[in-house]
Amino acid sequence: MAEARDQLDTFRAEARAWLEQNFPKSLVGRAGEYMVVEGDVRIEGDALAWRQRLGEKGWGTPTWPREYGGGGLTQLEARVLQEEMAAVGAFNPIPMLAGMGVTMVGPTILEYGTEDQKQRHLPGIARGEVRWCLGYSEPNAGSDLASLATKAEDKGDYWEINGQKIWTSGADISDWCGALVRTDSKVAKRDGISFVMLTMHQPGVRTRPIKLISGASPFCETFFDNARAEKTDLLGKLNDGWTVGKRLLQHERASQTGGNPAGGGRAEPLQDMAKRYVGTDDEGRLADPDLRVRLANHLMSAKAHGLTLSRIAAEARGKQQVTAAASILKNSATSVAQTRSELTLEIMGHQGVGWDGDEFSGEEIQTVRTWLFGKAMSIYGGSYEVQNNIISKNILGLPETTQKG
């Protein structure tokens, strides 16, 4: 145990020194600029240099194997790296620049992919150079995803794909798509689905953005008209895509627990922001006692969530295993994030609900958009209620009340 602590302390010192030498101070507090949900983001100057340095070090995907562009770190080392980045206002833009690549597609390729697929696809994701989207939901196959109708027809050396997907995040700016398609319509609906990977840069793929109330949106409609997927880009076994697809969703939920954020980079703690907007009493405390209590409760909840993540990582002893516990953490992270947005809006008062205009700062304008977009957290990646069903069945062992599978 003492030896393990010493190793972590040594790594912490290494990470701190590397960040001091490589993270541009000009980027402190600018993490939000790279949390893109609509359109592409221009990476140049210090931002480009930082992305390249992270990619070369492998710390954009710190726990991935080095041979595929990762850092080869344990989960505990990755946690230490995250803490050190937060301490200096640094952030990791690569998960956002890669779309669904780092958090979902990449881990699934690591588990189900051939060596050729790993070598071709993972390094570009790890460097933040290749953006991925996912083709799951369809207009008539949302909650009942197994009813999907997008079809892949065997054309000998490739698959010809026809159909439509919806809510395809980032499809209009992505380079590749991982899609669930029907490859056998004569068997039970979950037994005839495969997972294919295809380039978005081809004539047979069209996208159309979907606007949301927050004023920006990652969502698109995606149309496949005789699109092509190579036979070498079938992920997993033919007609076993339901298994691969479910596993990917577990990785998605794990990425939404707060364990793999794009990074810190927040310039000001929430409690300091509250004092700046609301004011303090004669003893230097937040002037509004009710807000003070609710803010303290939120900070404790956030701390408890973070400690739970650390405990689970420690209990896993460095093994990168995704389980149903991700559903607990996903719901907890959702609650913490949405509460934070509500409190931030309340703290800023009328300054927090401005949509545009010189009387509002950029941070204030972003606050209302973050609050509105954050409502989707309890829906995407499996709704709050879906996670509760998973917790009920797979953790508490309660009887199955939803459809099997």
Secondary structure as UniProt FT lines:
FT   HELIX           2..22
FT   HELIX           25..27
FT   TURN            28..29
FT   HELIX           31..34
FT   HELIX           45..57
FT   TURN            58..60
FT   TURN            62..63
FT   HELIX           66..68
FT   HELIX           75..87
FT   TURN            88..89
FT   HELIX           94..97
FT   HELIX           101..105
FT   HELIX           106..112
FT   HELIX           115..126
FT   TURN            127..128
FT   STRAND          132..135
FT   TURN            139..140
FT   HELIX           145..147
FT   STRAND          151..154
FT   STRAND          158..166
FT   TURN            169..170
FT   HELIX           171..173
FT   STRAND          176..182
FT   HELIX           189..191
FT   STRAND          193..199
FT   TURN            203..204
FT   STRAND          205..209
FT   TURN            213..214
FT   STRAND          220..230
FT   HELIX           231..233
FT   STRAND          234..235
FT   TURN            238..239
FT   HELIX           241..255
FT   TURN            256..258
FT   HELIX           270..278
FT   TURN            282..283
FT   HELIX           289..315
FT   TURN            316..318
FT   HELIX           325..348
FT   HELIX           349..352
FT   TURN            358..359
FT   HELIX           362..374
FT   HELIX           375..378
FT   TURN            379..381
FT   HELIX           384..390
FT   HELIX           391..395
//
